[in-house]
Amino acid sequence: MDGLNPDRHTIKLVHWPQDNHPSILAFEAFILIPHRTNTLSHSRSIAPRKVSQHSWSLVQKGSTGVNAMQLVVVSQERVLIIDKVEHNPLTIDGHPAWASEYNLLTHAVKPVRLQSNSFCAGGSFLGNGTLINVGGNPVVEDHTGAADFGDVNGLQAVRLYHPCDSVDGECSFYENHERVRMASPRWYNSVVRISDGSAMIIGGSIKGGWINNATVNNPTIEYYPPKSIHGSKGNPIHIPFLQETVGANLFPIATSLPDGRVFIAANQDAIIYDWKRNTEIRLPRLPNGVRVTYPMAGTGLLLPLSYEDNYTPTILLCGGSTVDDKTASYEISSQTPASSQCVRMVLDEGGIKKGWEVEQMPQARLMPDAVFLPTGQVVIINGAGSGISGYGNVKDQVGASNAANPVLKPVLYDPLLPPGSRFSSEGLPSSSIPRLYHSVASLTPQGNIMIAGSNPNLDRSEVAYGTEYRAEWLNPPYMGAQRPKILNYKNVETIPFGKTFSLRVENCGDKSQGRGVFMDLGFVTHAVHMNSRMVYAKIIQTADGLWSITAPPNENVYPPGPAWMFFLCDGIPSEGKKVIIGEGHSPPVDEAIAH
């Protein structure tokens, strides 16, 4: 068995019945046959999880300058951080900044100029690589005075950010509130990039609040650029699901599916929405009374897609709360236990009929973040063990926080292991920094996880669970290993769908097992990882150090737009390289309503 990879393997037993002993199984031979992949559930295979001599580490380094309410990786070196309008230590134009750019290599931070109040906005990249950030809150007046900041109303705001990928490039937001704005006010909306490279803007509230209600609920979707479909003429399109889930339905968990439709979860329910036909398919209700969207915030991901099972989608939803969304705030406590439940469902006919598969995390979590590693595993991090999202609402507040009992140790989830063995905290380090409401976490192009934020307060505060500016870095064991390195790479290449191209890789020999993945690292806020995605690529080794890789086959499997390409050698990932999947075109504009 020399040379056998340290991973799960299959033994095939062939029964040759004996004449006098038909119940006896006799072994005539045991043959070990080398193979390139490991057969797993749903016919899916991956490179082995290589056993590493290195260990996990957690390092605190750097300051975000503004609270990290929203976070998105925009280039190899840069992370964009967006906050609400408040008294952050970083300043710009003579007032506190509420956005910043963080350099992943130097840990330097600089302010970014915004016009409108981006309090609890949503975001997504478009097919051409532009970032859209939408929604927010009205002008800040009652607590600080508008003169402190000069912000304008953000409820209908559309902020466009064009990433500049050169090291010394100056990136900025474009805002023109007279000409470029949403048709409807939205606070706590989610944004999904769909198969034509445009953005679907989902739900929210028409003004700030806490638990959504019928007087402020916005049970509609709209698009950017606007679409005149289903008779809308570019106006919002009513979605019955978002009306029926009113209560805990803010920041819906949504993702594009590999058939072009969109999965949406809110409150205790979920649907598959066909945006081309404006139809809903109702899915089984989430088990055990668990709600998964704000303010009973859980988290969710579309698990990695693979050509090996024809990109069959499986959705994962973790955490949340069983608090009833009709309960008055004075009846809810910061000590009310959160939920440890994780559920997953295969979103095909058989999987939907089977329903939700229920598992339990080692700890209950409200407001967790679920972050893909390039290995296909998921790190679940941050959050509280009790309470509810928000601040200043419930009894037994800690400072102003509605939640308490921060969960300081992450857990690793391996979707390819059997039920009951998917969660592990072995070797994972604990933090000393509570990460509660308004916290974030994201994979970086370097392959580690950036953790930041936490501010369950009206403004900057130093009370218990005060405003947090310290950044942390969770380093998986592969960060200390010899890692493969992509050599023949040009800055931000455009890769058409289905194109096969050659990749030269260092530190990966001709007997190694290679794997290519394309990842959207997501737009992260309020435990929602908008557009987070991972697609395994077809790959063949053509020579020592040279690999043939095929891009995702179409715009449904990977909606056109930015991706990070990682190469794994024997389960150890390279650093990610930024590419554009598709043609890099701007999303379609409906000329009939463009003006």
TORKOL-413408 format. One record per residue (C-alpha): x negated, y negated, z; residue in one letter. Coordinates in steps of 0.1 Angstrom, whole numbers, plus 5000, padded with zeros to 4 digits. Example, Ala and Ser with C-alpha at 12.3 -4.5 7.8 and 13.67 -1.06 7.14 Angstrom:
{node {4877,5045,5078},"a"}
{node {4863,5011,5071},"s"}
//
This chain:
{node {5000,5000,5000},"m"}
{node {4970,4977,4996},"d"}
{node {4980,4944,4980},"g"}
{node {5017,4947,4990},"l"}
{node {5030,4912,4997},"n"}
{node {5041,4907,5034},"p"}
{node {5078,4904,5027},"d"}
{node {5110,4925,5025},"r"}
{node {5109,4955,5000},"h"}
{node {5133,4981,4988},"t"}
{node {5129,5018,4990},"i"}
{node {5149,5038,4965},"k"}
{node {5160,5073,4977},"l"}
{node {5171,5099,4952},"v"}
{node {5191,5128,4965},"h"}
{node {5183,5162,4948},"w"}
{node {5207,5186,4966},"p"}
{node {5194,5221,4975},"q"}
{node {5215,5251,4968},"d"}
{node {5218,5263,5004},"n"}
{node {5216,5229,5021},"h"}
{node {5236,5203,5002},"p"}
{node {5235,5179,5031},"s"}
{node {5197,5177,5034},"i"}
{node {5178,5149,5017},"l"}
{node {5144,5161,5005},"a"}
{node {5115,5138,4995},"f"}
{node {5096,5150,4965},"e"}
{node {5076,5118,4960},"a"}
{node {5073,5083,4974},"f"}
{node {5062,5059,4946},"i"}
{node {5052,5023,4952},"l"}
{node {5059,5002,4920},"i"}
{node {5046,4966,4920},"p"}
{node {5071,4940,4908},"h"}
{node {5072,4903,4903},"r"}
{node {5103,4895,4924},"t"}
{node {5123,4907,4954},"n"}
{node {5159,4917,4948},"t"}
{node {5182,4899,4971},"l"}
{node {5219,4893,4977},"s"}
{node {5239,4880,4947},"h"}
{node {5211,4893,4924},"s"}
{node {5189,4863,4934},"r"}
{node {5151,4865,4939},"s"}
{node {5124,4842,4950},"i"}
{node {5087,4842,4956},"a"}
{node {5078,4858,4990},"p"}
{node {5077,4838,5022},"r"}
{node {5040,4840,5026},"k"}
{node {5027,4846,5061},"v"}
{node {5005,4816,5070},"s"}
{node {4978,4813,5096},"q"}
{node {4988,4777,5100},"h"}
{node {5015,4765,5124},"s"}
{node {5042,4738,5124},"w"}
{node {5033,4704,5137},"s"}
{node {5052,4672,5145},"l"}
{node {5033,4639,5144},"v"}
{node {5046,4604,5153},"q"}
{node {5031,4578,5131},"k"}
{node {5043,4545,5116},"g"}
{node {5072,4521,5121},"s"}
{node {5100,4516,5096},"t"}
{node {5104,4479,5103},"g"}
{node {5142,4481,5100},"v"}
{node {5164,4509,5115},"n"}
{node {5165,4538,5091},"a"}
{node {5203,4540,5086},"m"}
{node {5199,4550,5049},"q"}
{node {5168,4566,5034},"l"}
{node {5158,4576,4998},"v"}
{node {5125,4586,4983},"v"}
{node {5120,4564,4952},"v"}
{node {5084,4573,4941},"s"}
{node {5054,4594,4949},"q"}
{node {5043,4569,4975},"e"}
{node {5075,4551,4985},"r"}
{node {5106,4555,5006},"v"}
{node {5133,4529,5005},"l"}
{node {5150,4523,5039},"i"}
{node {5183,4504,5042},"i"}
{node {5200,4492,5074},"d"}
{node {5229,4470,5084},"k"}
{node {5225,4433,5091},"v"}
{node {5209,4430,5125},"e"}
{node {5179,4416,5144},"h"}
{node {5151,4439,5131},"n"}
{node {5115,4430,5138},"p"}
{node {5106,4428,5101},"l"}
{node {5115,4395,5085},"t"}
{node {5120,4381,5050},"i"}
{node {5130,4346,5039},"d"}
{node {5130,4333,5074},"g"}
{node {5155,4358,5088},"h"}
{node {5154,4395,5100},"p"}
{node {5152,4419,5071},"a"}
{node {5177,4448,5068},"w"}
{node {5158,4468,5041},"a"}
{node {5122,4479,5038},"s"}
{node {5098,4499,5017},"e"}
{node {5077,4525,5035},"y"}
{node {5044,4537,5020},"n"}
{node {5040,4574,5025},"l"}
{node {5003,4573,5020},"l"}
{node {4992,4543,5040},"t"}
{node {5022,4541,5064},"h"}
{node {5024,4504,5056},"a"}
{node {5059,4488,5055},"v"}
{node {5071,4457,5038},"k"}
{node {5105,4440,5037},"p"}
{node {5130,4443,5008},"v"}
{node {5154,4415,4999},"r"}
{node {5192,4422,5000},"l"}
{node {5220,4398,4996},"q"}
{node {5250,4417,5009},"s"}
{node {5257,4435,5042},"n"}
{node {5249,4472,5035},"s"}
{node {5263,4485,5068},"f"}
{node {5272,4522,5061},"c"}
{node {5269,4521,5023},"a"}
{node {5265,4551,5000},"g"}
{node {5240,4558,4972},"g"}
{node {5229,4578,4943},"s"}
{node {5205,4578,4914},"f"}
{node {5219,4574,4879},"l"}
{node {5209,4594,4848},"g"}
{node {5183,4568,4838},"n"}
{node {5166,4568,4872},"g"}
{node {5182,4536,4886},"t"}
{node {5194,4538,4922},"l"}
{node {5229,4526,4930},"i"}
{node {5238,4515,4965},"n"}
{node {5275,4507,4970},"v"}
{node {5298,4494,4997},"g"}
{node {5291,4480,5032},"g"}
{node {5308,4456,5055},"n"}
{node {5319,4420,5056},"p"}
{node {5296,4391,5066},"v"}
{node {5282,4393,5101},"v"}
{node {5297,4365,5121},"e"}
{node {5311,4375,5154},"d"}
{node {5279,4387,5171},"h"}
{node {5250,4369,5156},"t"}
{node {5263,4341,5135},"g"}
{node {5261,4342,5097},"a"}
{node {5234,4315,5096},"a"}
{node {5210,4341,5111},"d"}
{node {5209,4361,5079},"f"}
{node {5228,4344,5051},"g"}
{node {5244,4378,5041},"d"}
{node {5274,4380,5019},"v"}
{node {5304,4405,5020},"n"}
{node {5292,4440,5011},"g"}
{node {5325,4458,5009},"l"}
{node {5327,4458,4971},"q"}
{node {5289,4454,4966},"a"}
{node {5270,4472,4939},"v"}
{node {5232,4470,4945},"r"}
{node {5210,4483,4917},"l"}
{node {5174,4492,4924},"y"}
{node {5150,4501,4896},"h"}
{node {5122,4522,4910},"p"}
{node {5087,4511,4898},"c"}
{node {5065,4542,4899},"d"}
{node {5031,4525,4897},"s"}
{node {5012,4521,4929},"v"}
{node {5012,4483,4929},"d"}
{node {5046,4477,4912},"g"}
{node {5071,4453,4928},"e"}
{node {5105,4469,4931},"c"}
{node {5136,4449,4939},"s"}
{node {5174,4450,4941},"f"}
{node {5197,4434,4916},"y"}
{node {5230,4420,4929},"e"}
{node {5255,4399,4910},"n"}
{node {5287,4399,4930},"h"}
{node {5307,4379,4905},"e"}
{node {5300,4403,4876},"r"}
{node {5289,4437,4891},"v"}
{node {5311,4450,4919},"r"}
{node {5334,4479,4927},"m"}
{node {5371,4477,4920},"a"}
{node {5379,4485,4956},"s"}
{node {5364,4478,4990},"p"}
{node {5346,4508,5005},"r"}
{node {5330,4514,5039},"w"}
{node {5316,4549,5046},"y"}
{node {5319,4561,5010},"n"}
{node {5300,4590,4995},"s"}
{node {5284,4589,4960},"v"}
{node {5278,4618,4937},"v"}
{node {5259,4619,4904},"r"}
{node {5280,4638,4879},"i"}
{node {5273,4656,4846},"s"}
{node {5272,4625,4824},"d"}
{node {5246,4607,4846},"g"}
{node {5271,4583,4861},"s"}
{node {5281,4579,4898},"a"}
{node {5314,4591,4913},"m"}
{node {5322,4569,4943},"i"}
{node {5344,4588,4968},"i"}
{node {5368,4576,4995},"g"}
{node {5359,4554,5025},"g"}
{node {5378,4527,5043},"s"}
{node {5388,4493,5031},"i"}
{node {5372,4477,5062},"k"}
{node {5351,4487,5091},"g"}
{node {5365,4507,5120},"g"}
{node {5360,4541,5136},"w"}
{node {5385,4570,5131},"i"}
{node {5401,4563,5097},"n"}
{node {5438,4557,5096},"n"}
{node {5465,4552,5069},"a"}
{node {5464,4514,5071},"t"}
{node {5427,4512,5060},"v"}
{node {5421,4546,5043},"n"}
{node {5409,4544,5007},"n"}
{node {5421,4577,4992},"p"}
{node {5406,4570,4958},"t"}
{node {5376,4576,4936},"i"}
{node {5360,4552,4911},"e"}
{node {5330,4554,4889},"y"}
{node {5299,4534,4881},"y"}
{node {5298,4524,4853},"p"}
{node {5336,4522,4854},"p"}
{node {5355,4548,4834},"k"}
{node {5389,4543,4818},"s"}
{node {5402,4578,4823},"i"}
{node {5435,4593,4834},"h"}
{node {5451,4560,4826},"g"}
{node {5431,4541,4852},"s"}
{node {5416,4514,4830},"k"}
{node {5386,4514,4853},"g"}
{node {5407,4511,4885},"n"}
{node {5405,4535,4914},"p"}
{node {5421,4569,4909},"i"}
{node {5442,4583,4937},"h"}
{node {5431,4616,4952},"i"}
{node {5458,4634,4973},"p"}
{node {5431,4653,4992},"f"}
{node {5417,4620,5006},"l"}
{node {5451,4609,5017},"q"}
{node {5460,4642,5034},"e"}
{node {5427,4644,5053},"t"}
{node {5430,4609,5067},"v"}
{node {5414,4607,5102},"g"}
{node {5380,4624,5101},"a"}
{node {5375,4619,5063},"n"}
{node {5348,4592,5061},"l"}
{node {5315,4600,5043},"f"}
{node {5330,4631,5026},"p"}
{node {5305,4659,5019},"i"}
{node {5304,4662,4982},"a"}
{node {5282,4678,4955},"t"}
{node {5283,4684,4918},"s"}
{node {5288,4721,4909},"l"}
{node {5271,4740,4881},"p"}
{node {5303,4740,4860},"d"}
{node {5306,4702,4861},"g"}
{node {5333,4700,4888},"r"}
{node {5327,4685,4922},"v"}
{node {5330,4701,4957},"f"}
{node {5344,4678,4984},"i"}
{node {5348,4685,5021},"a"}
{node {5366,4662,5045},"a"}
{node {5380,4668,5080},"n"}
{node {5389,4705,5082},"q"}
{node {5395,4710,5045},"d"}
{node {5377,4713,5011},"a"}
{node {5385,4712,4974},"i"}
{node {5370,4717,4940},"i"}
{node {5378,4685,4920},"y"}
{node {5378,4685,4882},"d"}
{node {5371,4649,4874},"w"}
{node {5376,4654,4837},"k"}
{node {5412,4667,4843},"r"}
{node {5419,4649,4876},"n"}
{node {5429,4682,4892},"t"}
{node {5422,4697,4927},"e"}
{node {5418,4733,4937},"i"}
{node {5423,4738,4974},"r"}
{node {5398,4760,4993},"l"}
{node {5405,4779,5025},"p"}
{node {5405,4757,5056},"r"}
{node {5373,4756,5076},"l"}
{node {5375,4781,5105},"p"}
{node {5380,4776,5142},"n"}
{node {5393,4740,5141},"g"}
{node {5359,4725,5133},"v"}
{node {5358,4691,5115},"r"}
{node {5327,4683,5096},"v"}
{node {5330,4646,5085},"t"}
{node {5327,4613,5103},"y"}
{node {5332,4608,5131},"p"}
{node {5330,4645,5138},"m"}
{node {5300,4646,5115},"a"}
{node {5284,4678,5104},"g"}
{node {5261,4683,5074},"t"}
{node {5263,4703,5042},"g"}
{node {5242,4715,5012},"l"}
{node {5247,4733,4980},"l"}
{node {5223,4762,4985},"l"}
{node {5196,4767,4958},"p"}
{node {5208,4775,4923},"l"}
{node {5191,4802,4903},"s"}
{node {5192,4815,4867},"y"}
{node {5190,4850,4882},"e"}
{node {5227,4849,4893},"d"}
{node {5238,4826,4865},"n"}
{node {5236,4796,4889},"y"}
{node {5264,4809,4911},"t"}
{node {5271,4781,4937},"p"}
{node {5272,4787,4975},"t"}
{node {5281,4758,4998},"i"}
{node {5268,4756,5034},"l"}
{node {5284,4734,5061},"l"}
{node {5269,4731,5096},"c"}
{node {5278,4714,5128},"g"}
{node {5305,4689,5136},"g"}
{node {5332,4690,5163},"s"}
{node {5365,4705,5173},"t"}
{node {5377,4671,5186},"v"}
{node {5412,4664,5172},"d"}
{node {5411,4633,5150},"d"}
{node {5444,4622,5165},"k"}
{node {5430,4620,5200},"t"}
{node {5427,4585,5215},"a"}
{node {5392,4572,5222},"s"}
{node {5398,4570,5259},"y"}
{node {5405,4607,5260},"e"}
{node {5372,4616,5242},"i"}
{node {5340,4619,5262},"s"}
{node {5303,4616,5252},"s"}
{node {5300,4650,5270},"q"}
{node {5326,4669,5248},"t"}
{node {5306,4698,5233},"p"}
{node {5297,4697,5196},"a"}
{node {5301,4727,5174},"s"}
{node {5274,4753,5166},"s"}
{node {5293,4767,5137},"q"}
{node {5278,4771,5102},"c"}
{node {5300,4783,5074},"v"}
{node {5292,4792,5038},"r"}
{node {5312,4802,5008},"m"}
{node {5303,4815,4973},"v"}
{node {5323,4792,4950},"l"}
{node {5334,4817,4925},"d"}
{node {5367,4836,4923},"e"}
{node {5355,4865,4945},"g"}
{node {5338,4842,4970},"g"}
{node {5368,4819,4974},"i"}
{node {5391,4849,4979},"k"}
{node {5367,4863,5005},"k"}
{node {5367,4829,5023},"g"}
{node {5342,4813,5047},"w"}
{node {5314,4834,5062},"e"}
{node {5309,4822,5098},"v"}
{node {5275,4819,5116},"e"}
{node {5263,4801,5148},"q"}
{node {5233,4779,5151},"m"}
{node {5211,4784,5182},"p"}
{node {5223,4749,5194},"q"}
{node {5255,4730,5189},"a"}
{node {5249,4699,5168},"r"}
{node {5268,4667,5159},"l"}
{node {5252,4645,5132},"m"}
{node {5225,4670,5121},"p"}
{node {5204,4666,5090},"d"}
{node {5199,4695,5067},"a"}
{node {5167,4693,5046},"v"}
{node {5156,4716,5019},"f"}
{node {5120,4728,5018},"l"}
{node {5105,4737,4984},"p"}
{node {5105,4773,4997},"t"}
{node {5143,4774,4996},"g"}
{node {5146,4774,5033},"q"}
{node {5166,4746,5052},"v"}
{node {5154,4727,5082},"v"}
{node {5183,4715,5104},"i"}
{node {5171,4686,5126},"i"}
{node {5183,4656,5146},"n"}
{node {5217,4652,5162},"g"}
{node {5235,4655,5195},"a"}
{node {5248,4684,5215},"g"}
{node {5280,4666,5226},"s"}
{node {5303,4636,5219},"g"}
{node {5313,4620,5187},"i"}
{node {5297,4597,5161},"s"}
{node {5297,4559,5165},"g"}
{node {5292,4536,5194},"y"}
{node {5313,4517,5219},"g"}
{node {5345,4538,5216},"n"}
{node {5347,4567,5240},"v"}
{node {5345,4571,5278},"k"}
{node {5312,4582,5295},"d"}
{node {5292,4563,5269},"q"}
{node {5254,4565,5273},"v"}
{node {5244,4529,5267},"g"}
{node {5268,4523,5238},"a"}
{node {5264,4557,5223},"s"}
{node {5295,4579,5218},"n"}
{node {5272,4610,5218},"a"}
{node {5248,4625,5243},"a"}
{node {5225,4654,5249},"n"}
{node {5202,4649,5219},"p"}
{node {5190,4681,5203},"v"}
{node {5152,4677,5201},"l"}
{node {5141,4710,5185},"k"}
{node {5147,4717,5148},"p"}
{node {5159,4751,5135},"v"}
{node {5149,4769,5103},"l"}
{node {5177,4784,5082},"y"}
{node {5168,4810,5055},"d"}
{node {5198,4815,5032},"p"}
{node {5183,4847,5017},"l"}
{node {5182,4867,5050},"l"}
{node {5212,4888,5062},"p"}
{node {5238,4872,5084},"p"}
{node {5227,4872,5121},"g"}
{node {5190,4867,5112},"s"}
{node {5190,4835,5092},"r"}
{node {5183,4810,5120},"f"}
{node {5149,4808,5137},"s"}
{node {5132,4782,5160},"s"}
{node {5100,4802,5165},"e"}
{node {5070,4780,5163},"g"}
{node {5090,4748,5156},"l"}
{node {5079,4718,5178},"p"}
{node {5103,4697,5198},"s"}
{node {5104,4659,5196},"s"}
{node {5106,4635,5225},"s"}
{node {5125,4610,5205},"i"}
{node {5164,4612,5205},"p"}
{node {5178,4610,5170},"r"}
{node {5215,4603,5173},"l"}
{node {5238,4580,5153},"y"}
{node {5221,4563,5123},"h"}
{node {5193,4588,5121},"s"}
{node {5178,4603,5089},"v"}
{node {5155,4630,5077},"a"}
{node {5142,4638,5042},"s"}
{node {5116,4659,5024},"l"}
{node {5088,4638,5009},"t"}
{node {5069,4645,4977},"p"}
{node {5040,4656,4998},"q"}
{node {5061,4685,5012},"g"}
{node {5066,4674,5048},"n"}
{node {5097,4659,5064},"i"}
{node {5101,4623,5073},"m"}
{node {5123,4617,5104},"i"}
{node {5134,4582,5113},"a"}
{node {5162,4561,5128},"g"}
{node {5187,4563,5156},"s"}
{node {5207,4532,5166},"n"}
{node {5241,4538,5182},"p"}
{node {5244,4501,5190},"n"}
{node {5261,4470,5176},"l"}
{node {5228,4453,5171},"d"}
{node {5192,4460,5180},"r"}
{node {5191,4472,5215},"s"}
{node {5168,4486,5242},"e"}
{node {5194,4502,5263},"v"}
{node {5196,4540,5266},"a"}
{node {5194,4554,5231},"y"}
{node {5181,4521,5219},"g"}
{node {5172,4511,5183},"t"}
{node {5144,4534,5171},"e"}
{node {5117,4523,5146},"y"}
{node {5092,4551,5151},"r"}
{node {5087,4575,5123},"a"}
{node {5079,4612,5127},"e"}
{node {5065,4638,5103},"w"}
{node {5074,4675,5106},"l"}
{node {5047,4695,5088},"n"}
{node {5056,4731,5078},"p"}
{node {5027,4756,5080},"p"}
{node {5020,4754,5043},"y"}
{node {5008,4718,5048},"m"}
{node {4975,4732,5062},"g"}
{node {4971,4759,5036},"a"}
{node {4952,4758,5003},"q"}
{node {4980,4746,4981},"r"}
{node {4985,4749,4943},"p"}
{node {4979,4717,4924},"k"}
{node {4996,4706,4892},"i"}
{node {4969,4693,4868},"l"}
{node {4984,4683,4834},"n"}
{node {5010,4659,4847},"y"}
{node {5018,4624,4834},"k"}
{node {5036,4598,4855},"n"}
{node {5074,4604,4854},"v"}
{node {5078,4626,4824},"e"}
{node {5112,4631,4808},"t"}
{node {5121,4667,4803},"i"}
{node {5151,4675,4781},"p"}
{node {5176,4702,4793},"f"}
{node {5164,4737,4785},"g"}
{node {5130,4726,4773},"k"}
{node {5101,4750,4779},"t"}
{node {5068,4734,4787},"f"}
{node {5033,4744,4799},"s"}
{node {5020,4736,4833},"l"}
{node {4984,4740,4843},"r"}
{node {4980,4748,4880},"v"}
{node {4949,4750,4901},"e"}
{node {4946,4774,4931},"n"}
{node {4969,4800,4916},"c"}
{node {4952,4830,4901},"g"}
{node {4964,4854,4874},"d"}
{node {4975,4879,4900},"k"}
{node {4995,4854,4920},"s"}
{node {5033,4851,4920},"q"}
{node {5044,4817,4908},"g"}
{node {5077,4798,4910},"r"}
{node {5089,4765,4898},"g"}
{node {5117,4744,4914},"v"}
{node {5134,4711,4906},"f"}
{node {5147,4692,4935},"m"}
{node {5168,4661,4941},"d"}
{node {5157,4649,4976},"l"}
{node {5190,4631,4981},"g"}
{node {5202,4598,4994},"f"}
{node {5205,4603,5032},"v"}
{node {5228,4586,5056},"t"}
{node {5250,4596,5085},"h"}
{node {5240,4633,5082},"a"}
{node {5252,4633,5045},"v"}
{node {5225,4642,5020},"h"}
{node {5242,4629,4988},"m"}
{node {5230,4647,4957},"n"}
{node {5205,4669,4975},"s"}
{node {5199,4698,4951},"r"}
{node {5174,4726,4943},"m"}
{node {5173,4746,4911},"v"}
{node {5149,4775,4904},"y"}
{node {5132,4774,4870},"a"}
{node {5125,4802,4846},"k"}
{node {5087,4807,4847},"i"}
{node {5062,4830,4829},"i"}
{node {5024,4831,4834},"q"}
{node {5008,4828,4800},"t"}
{node {4972,4827,4810},"a"}
{node {4950,4823,4841},"d"}
{node {4962,4790,4856},"g"}
{node {4987,4783,4828},"l"}
{node {5024,4787,4833},"w"}
{node {5054,4783,4810},"s"}
{node {5084,4767,4828},"i"}
{node {5119,4761,4815},"t"}
{node {5139,4730,4826},"a"}
{node {5175,4735,4839},"p"}
{node {5198,4745,4810},"p"}
{node {5224,4717,4810},"n"}
{node {5238,4686,4827},"e"}
{node {5261,4707,4849},"n"}
{node {5234,4728,4866},"v"}
{node {5213,4696,4871},"y"}
{node {5231,4663,4866},"p"}
{node {5208,4641,4844},"p"}
{node {5184,4619,4864},"g"}
{node {5153,4620,4887},"p"}
{node {5139,4653,4901},"a"}
{node {5109,4664,4919},"w"}
{node {5091,4693,4904},"m"}
{node {5073,4717,4928},"f"}
{node {5052,4747,4919},"f"}
{node {5049,4775,4944},"l"}
{node {5021,4801,4943},"c"}
{node {5027,4831,4965},"d"}
{node {5053,4810,4984},"g"}
{node {5030,4780,4990},"i"}
{node {5043,4748,4973},"p"}
{node {5023,4721,4956},"s"}
{node {5031,4685,4961},"e"}
{node {5061,4673,4941},"g"}
{node {5058,4655,4908},"k"}
{node {5085,4631,4897},"k"}
{node {5103,4638,4864},"v"}
{node {5135,4628,4847},"i"}
{node {5157,4657,4838},"i"}
{node {5177,4651,4806},"g"}
{node {5170,4623,4781},"e"}
{node {5166,4595,4806},"g"}
{node {5195,4576,4790},"h"}
{node {5217,4552,4809},"s"}
{node {5251,4566,4818},"p"}
{node {5279,4559,4793},"p"}
{node {5296,4525,4794},"v"}
{node {5333,4522,4785},"d"}
{node {5332,4491,4763},"e"}
{node {5370,4486,4767},"a"}
{node {5365,4477,4804},"i"}
{node {5329,4466,4804},"a"}
{node {5339,4429,4805},"h"}
//
